[in-house]
């Protein structure tokens, strides 16, 4: 059948439809167009004057964020940031916690972008979330700040037109029908590229702000502009690039130091130097902040360290100590700080004498002076005050002895090769700490007659099937037993075959490790012992089973096949740690083979003996400060205890006396 011919009516209908479609498209396109109006010449002149000083610019646009006068330290820090923005350079600035360094950083970031002094700014914080918060701050300000809208309508008008929706930014058009270029995401903010009434671009056109965590993907950053030009970062703001956890870890500090000196400073490309500012707080001696503030370690960085208290009052050990007692007592007994305030008010003249604070206007609500605020913070935070507010962390000292990762790593014996048993060694002991949820941690140590020790090797054996809380007990027992058998096979094949293998029995289903050590001679030909560590309050060399006593350990024998070791964990932990403090190569000392041992050393030091003495019961008591993980520390303590089982205790090697039976596990199985 032939197609019917179009009538005039049909043609009219098609024409109307096309016109409607074009009208709708045009309307939608018009709705996406945003236009701005330049400010008056008077406002332009005011903007130019304000932009000449970062301080004035922040005071004008920051509003309530800067409601207190800047301190002399603030002025020095701001001057260095401004110098870096305008002329380049690397600046590390240590300020007390809560002194406003992040607030200054946020506004300095906006200053860079809106004035066009920097084209591509990268904010790097300790975590990605912290960096993203600065991106969100910048986006919020250019959308909501009235003072910024007065001075920079060529930016804020386009930001406001998006109604806070990134999709609107993506499809936004400027007056000539081309895209405005404004965009943002969690990690990126790009300012619009628009023209003034004379057809000229603005200094801020296409300026980019990116935010990243220090340990994220920050290498090889670059952007293509609308004109096709490729730009790379030219300014980096490092906002306190460490967490408390990372500051406490030497290995994490080393990694972050490498990232800053390599990845961060290389962002500008191979032929250009990047400008960078690092506001920070020293958490621990030798942390990231301390390293970059040390001109000897990093002479390329200019450092500035600020403190909350420049000079302590003359009555610091007098009236202020009495004040501290009154303050603590009032808080503890729910009376509040009123009595302490009364005491301070009555004695203020004497208590303030000699005090010099860096910021006179840092006074908390309910307090009447900056020095009182500082003293209250000292009471509330203790020794942490010196790190958080003084940038002078106290070096940890203990009443018993002090060990550090640096000390332990200094005990590398150049003549000791990895896995080679020294000629002077008479016994080799392996020790394994069980954490069935993730790994078996082991160390093998050689001992001489005078309790001299040498670590032969250590390793973490990841479990093939992690044990979970919801797993049936029978399945847990099976998994742990098989993991121990797998590890036993490796140890038995090794030329460093131990005389004794001590395995931690705690934290596993009852009897699992005891059953394994009973079968170890048949499985792998090794003498093994299950060990249960007990602190000073729980350790007793008594029980309903047969007891064979040793030096702060005893063997409990339930039957021919069921026997185990109970040991005084506090006693042997101290002995093992003191080995690192001994003169290298001397009796009782401990050494490491050639190599790098940072993680091992850190784990050893995560158990610190902070107090030891006679308790109310008349027995010696130990008090430890612990941080996890410290599995290698547990292995070393078990190894020293195992050496005592093998005949090498604190009194040296003891040969079995004639006529006296030297009990071994094999004997007890008979």
LINJOFEN-V376913 format. One record per residue. OMEGA is omega in whole degrees, -180 to 180 (* if undefined). Layout:
omega=OMEGA
omega=OMEGA
//
This chain:
omega=-178
omega=178
omega=178
omega=179
omega=177
omega=177
omega=176
omega=179
omega=178
omega=-179
omega=179
omega=180
omega=178
omega=-180
omega=179
omega=-180
omega=180
omega=178
omega=180
omega=-180
omega=178
omega=179
omega=179
omega=179
omega=180
omega=180
omega=180
omega=180
omega=177
omega=-180
omega=-180
omega=-179
omega=178
omega=178
omega=177
omega=176
omega=179
omega=179
omega=179
omega=180
omega=179
omega=179
omega=177
omega=179
omega=178
omega=178
omega=180
omega=180
omega=-177
omega=-177
omega=-180
omega=-178
omega=177
omega=180
omega=-180
omega=-179
omega=-180
omega=179
omega=-178
omega=-174
omega=-176
omega=177
omega=-175
omega=179
omega=-178
omega=-178
omega=176
omega=179
omega=176
omega=175
omega=175
omega=178
omega=177
omega=-177
omega=178
omega=-179
omega=-180
omega=179
omega=179
omega=177
omega=-179
omega=178
omega=179
omega=-180
omega=-173
omega=-172
omega=-179
omega=-179
omega=180
omega=-175
omega=174
omega=-173
omega=180
omega=180
omega=178
omega=176
omega=178
omega=-178
omega=173
omega=-177
omega=179
omega=177
omega=177
omega=-180
omega=-179
omega=-178
omega=175
omega=177
omega=178
omega=179
omega=179
omega=-174
omega=-173
omega=179
omega=-180
omega=180
omega=175
omega=-174
omega=-175
omega=-177
omega=177
omega=175
omega=-180
omega=-180
omega=-179
omega=178
omega=180
omega=-179
omega=179
omega=179
omega=179
omega=178
omega=179
omega=175
omega=-179
omega=178
omega=-179
omega=179
omega=-178
omega=-178
omega=-178
omega=176
omega=-168
omega=-176
omega=179
omega=-180
omega=176
omega=179
omega=178
omega=-175
omega=-173
omega=180
omega=178
omega=174
omega=-172
omega=180
omega=-178
omega=177
omega=-180
omega=-178
omega=-180
omega=-177
omega=178
omega=-179
omega=-177
omega=-179
omega=177
omega=178
omega=-177
omega=-175
omega=-178
omega=180
omega=172
omega=-170
omega=-179
omega=177
omega=178
omega=-179
omega=-180
omega=178
omega=-180
omega=178
omega=173
omega=173
omega=179
omega=-174
omega=-173
omega=172
omega=178
omega=-179
omega=-176
omega=175
omega=-175
omega=-176
omega=175
omega=-175
omega=178
omega=179
omega=179
omega=178
omega=180
omega=180
omega=-177
omega=-174
omega=175
omega=179
omega=-173
omega=173
omega=176
omega=178
omega=-178
omega=168
omega=-174
omega=-176
omega=178
omega=-179
omega=-177
omega=179
omega=171
omega=180
omega=175
omega=179
omega=172
omega=179
omega=179
omega=180
omega=179
omega=180
omega=177
omega=178
omega=179
omega=-179
omega=177
omega=179
omega=-179
omega=174
omega=-179
omega=-176
omega=177
omega=-169
omega=176
omega=172
omega=177
omega=180
omega=-178
omega=180
omega=-179
omega=-175
omega=179
omega=-179
omega=178
omega=176
omega=179
omega=-179
omega=-178
omega=176
omega=178
omega=-179
omega=-178
omega=-177
omega=-179
omega=-174
omega=-174
omega=-177
omega=177
omega=-177
omega=-175
omega=-179
omega=-173
omega=-174
omega=-176
omega=173
omega=179
omega=175
omega=-177
omega=175
omega=-178
omega=171
omega=-174
omega=174
omega=178
omega=-179
omega=-176
omega=178
omega=-180
omega=178
omega=-176
omega=-179
omega=-179
omega=-179
omega=-177
omega=174
omega=-180
omega=-175
omega=179
omega=-180
omega=-179
omega=-179
omega=-179
omega=180
omega=174
omega=-174
omega=176
omega=-179
omega=-179
omega=-179
omega=177
omega=-180
omega=178
omega=178
omega=179
omega=-180
omega=178
omega=180
omega=-177
omega=179
omega=-180
omega=-177
omega=-180
omega=175
omega=176
omega=178
omega=-179
omega=179
omega=180
omega=-179
omega=-178
omega=-179
omega=180
omega=179
omega=-177
omega=-178
omega=175
omega=176
omega=180
omega=-175
omega=-174
omega=-179
omega=178
omega=178
omega=178
omega=179
omega=-180
omega=-180
omega=-179
omega=-175
omega=-170
omega=-177
omega=-180
omega=-176
omega=179
omega=-173
omega=177
omega=-177
omega=174
omega=178
omega=-176
omega=-178
omega=-176
omega=-176
omega=176
omega=-179
omega=-180
omega=177
omega=179
omega=178
omega=-170
omega=178
omega=180
omega=-180
omega=176
omega=176
omega=180
omega=-179
omega=178
omega=176
omega=178
omega=178
omega=-174
omega=-174
omega=178
omega=-177
omega=179
omega=179
omega=-175
omega=175
omega=-172
omega=-172
omega=-180
omega=-173
omega=178
omega=-177
omega=179
omega=173
omega=-176
omega=175
omega=-177
omega=-176
omega=-176
omega=178
omega=-179
omega=172
omega=179
omega=176
omega=180
omega=179
omega=-177
omega=-180
omega=177
omega=-178
omega=174
omega=179
omega=-178
omega=-178
omega=-176
omega=179
omega=-179
omega=173
omega=-179
omega=180
omega=-179
omega=-180
omega=-175
omega=-176
omega=177
omega=178
omega=175
omega=-178
omega=172
omega=178
omega=-178
omega=175
omega=-174
omega=168
omega=-169
omega=180
omega=-179
omega=-174
omega=166
omega=-179
omega=-174
omega=172
omega=176
omega=-173
omega=175
omega=-178
omega=174
omega=-177
omega=-178
omega=-179
omega=170
omega=-174
omega=175
omega=177
omega=-179
omega=178
omega=173
omega=-177
omega=175
omega=-180
omega=-178
omega=179
omega=180
omega=178
omega=-178
omega=178
omega=180
omega=-177
omega=-177
omega=-177
omega=178
omega=-177
omega=-179
omega=179
omega=177
omega=-180
omega=-179
omega=-178
omega=-178
omega=180
omega=-179
omega=178
omega=177
omega=179
omega=178
omega=178
omega=-180
omega=179
omega=179
omega=-178
omega=-178
omega=-179
omega=-173
omega=179
omega=179
omega=-174
omega=-175
omega=172
omega=-179
omega=176
omega=-179
omega=-177
omega=179
omega=-180
omega=-179
omega=176
omega=178
omega=178
omega=-174
omega=175
omega=-175
omega=-177
omega=178
omega=178
omega=-179
omega=-178
omega=177
omega=-179
omega=-176
omega=179
omega=179
omega=-177
omega=-173
omega=178
omega=-178
omega=171
omega=-176
omega=-180
omega=174
omega=-176
omega=176
omega=-180
omega=178
omega=176
omega=-175
omega=-177
omega=-176
omega=-172
omega=175
omega=179
omega=179
omega=178
omega=-177
omega=-179
omega=176
omega=-176
omega=171
omega=-171
omega=173
omega=-179
omega=-178
omega=170
omega=174
omega=178
omega=177
omega=-177
omega=178
omega=179
omega=-179
omega=-176
omega=-177
omega=-180
omega=-176
omega=180
omega=170
omega=-174
omega=-179
omega=-173
omega=-179
omega=-179
omega=-175
omega=175
omega=178
omega=179
omega=-178
omega=-179
omega=179
omega=177
omega=-180
omega=-179
omega=-179
omega=178
omega=-178
omega=179
omega=-177
omega=178
omega=178
omega=-178
omega=178
omega=-178
omega=179
omega=176
omega=179
omega=180
omega=180
omega=-171
omega=-173
omega=-178
omega=177
omega=-178
omega=179
omega=179
omega=178
omega=-174
omega=179
omega=170
omega=-176
omega=178
omega=-176
omega=178
omega=176
omega=180
omega=180
omega=179
omega=-179
omega=-180
omega=-177
omega=178
omega=178
omega=179
omega=178
omega=173
omega=-176
omega=169
omega=-172
omega=171
omega=-179
omega=-6
omega=176
omega=-176
omega=179
omega=176
omega=178
omega=179
omega=-179
omega=178
omega=178
omega=180
omega=178
omega=177
omega=178
omega=177
omega=177
omega=176
omega=-180
omega=175
omega=-178
omega=179
omega=-179
omega=178
omega=-179
omega=-176
omega=-180
omega=177
omega=177
omega=-179
omega=179
omega=178
omega=179
omega=-178
omega=173
omega=-175
omega=173
omega=179
omega=180
omega=179
omega=-175
omega=179
omega=-178
omega=*
//
